[in-house]
């Protein structure tokens, strides 16, 4: 199948598996050229398939030779529709980890849900008797359903004060135009805090602590 780019706004909605693999390989090669690190053994990365989540997973495996569990929410290929870039990134990373005999498993699902949290905890209990040294929280999501209330919140990428003015580019034609984005209102701000304000991060850490899955002096960071 020939994969052609399909763009919505400034976002490409198609991904090429070989392009994603090349991106992962390039990052692995860079990290491999740096000094090794060896202070951590087991890492949980919540939001592990692209960007700021994928990068520390590659560093952990390549520079630390650490075991990683990654939680992601990605779309596999279906018919003529390609998989998401994060799906292909994860496949490429896991192929690398398997070749190097480094533990790497991924859980695909809604990280905001109690179900995925429990599935992750069960996997850690089964596969990582030494528990988790580091939890990295790197979710980037437009919406979140609160597992306690069932209410869904939509996040917004806006300023909170003045109108934002900037140039944008059409990635297909190269045309440059001006855009203006009005500041978020009180409801949009509150909803964005519910999605990305740290509440779910705290739920993950509480679940880990309740299950006793944190190693001594374990650390956590959110991007």
N, C-alpha and C positions, 0 to 999 in steps of 0.2 A: 504494500500500500504506500502511495506517495502522500506524505504529510505536507500540506500546504498551510501557511499561516492564515489564521482567521483572527481579526482584531475587532474588539468592541471598545470604543473609546481609545484609551492608551494601553489597554490590556490585551495581550495575545491569548486567545482561548484555546489554542492548540499547542502541543508540546511534542518534540521529536525525541525519542528514546536515546538516540546516539548523541544528540546535542546535550541532553541532560547528563549522560554518562561522561561525556568529555568535560563538562563543568565539574563534576565530582572528581574525576581523575586529576584535573588541574589543581584542585584544592588539596587532594591527597599528596600530590607530588611536591607542592609547596611545603606542607607540614613535614613531610618525610625529610626534607632538606634542612630542617631546624633541629636543635638539640632535643633529645628525648626528655619527657617528663615522667615521673613515676610515683606521684604522691597519692593518686586516687585509683581505685580498682573498679568500682561499680557506680554507674551514673544513670539516672533517669532523666530523660529529656522530654518535656511535655511541649509538643510543637516542634518536631524533629526533622521535618522533611524539606524545608527550604530555608534560605537566608540565615538569620541569627540562630536558629535551632539546629540546622544541618551543620554549620561550621564547627561548633563545639563537639558535635558527635564525631566528626572527622578527626578533630584534634585529639579527642579522648582515645579513639581507636589507634590512630597513627603514632602519636607522640607519647601516649601513656600506656598503650596496649591494654586499655581498660574495656571492661564489658559494658555494653550500653543497651538500655531498653528505650525505644523511642515511641512516643504516642503521636499519632498524626490523624488527619481527617482528609483523605485523598481519594480521588476517583479513578478506578481501573478503566482500562479500555473497554469499549462496548461497540460492537459492529464497526462502523466507519468512524466512530468518535475515538480520538486518542485519549489515553489516560492523562491525568494532570501531571504537571512538571514534578510535583512533590512525590508522586507515585514512582516515576522513572528515577528520580534522584535516590529514593530509598532502595529500589531494586539494585541500582549500581553500587550503592554503599554496601549493601548486604553481600553482594557478590565479592566485593573487595575483602570484606571482613571474613567471609568463609574461606577465601583463598589464603588469607593470612592466619587462619585458625583463631580468630578473635570473636568472642561471643557478641552477637548482635541480633536482637529480635525486635519486631515492631508490632504495635497494636493499632489498627485502623478503626477509628470511630470518634464519636463526639466526646472530647476530653472534658466537657462541662458536665457530663452525665455521671450519675452514681455508678451506673453499670460499667463504664470504662474504667473508672477509678478502682472498682472492685476487681475487675479483670486484670488490671495492672498489678494490684497488690497480690493477687493469687500467683501471678507469674514470678514476682520477686520472691515470694515465699518458697516457691518450688525451685527456682534456679539460682538464687543468690543468698546462700546461707550467711554470708558475711555482711549482708544488708547494704544499704545505699550510702555512699560517701557524699554524693553531690546530686541535688535536684535542680535542674535548669528549667525555668518556666518561660516559654517563648511562643505563646499562642498569639496569633493575629487573626481575629475573627470579626466579621461584620455583625454578628448577632450571637446571643447566648440565651438559652432557656434555663432558668433557675430550677435546679433539680428538686428544690423543696416546695416551690409554689406552682411550678409549671408555666410561669409567665415568661414570655420571650421578649428580650430587649434588643434594640437595634442601635449599634454604635454609629458615631458620626465623626468624620474627619474635618473639623472646622476650627476656626479661632473661637475664642470666648469673649472677644472685645470688638475690634473694628473689622470692617469688611476686608477680605484678603484679595489683592489684585496681583496677577502674575501672568506670564506668557505660558502657552502650552503648544505642543507640536503634534501634528497628525503623523503618526509613525509610518503610515503608508505613503502619503503624498509629500511629507516634509513641510507642509504649510504651517506657518506659525500664526497664532491668534492670541487675543487677550481673553482672559477669563476673570470673573469676579465671584467670590464665594461669600455669602452673608454669614455673620457670626452665628454660632449655635444658640438656640434659645434654652431656657432653663430645663425643659423636658429632655431635649437632646443631650444636654450636659449630664443630667442624672442618668439617662439610659446608657451613655458611653461609660460612665463610672461603673455601672452594673456589669457591663461586658468586660471592660479592660482595667478596672480600678483595683484589682488585687483580691477581690472576694473569692474568686475561684482558686487562685493561688493558695490562699489560706486554707480552703477546703481540702486541697491536695495535701498540704503539709499536715493538717490535723489528721487526715486519714492515714498518712504514713506513721505519724506518732502513735496513734491509737493501735496500729497493727504492730508496733515495735520494729519497724523496718529501717530505722535510721542507725547508721554506724556511729561510734563515738566520735564526737567533734564533726559530725556531718554538717554540710553547708548547703545553702540554697541561694539562688540568684534569679531575678526576673529581668528579661530584656523588654 
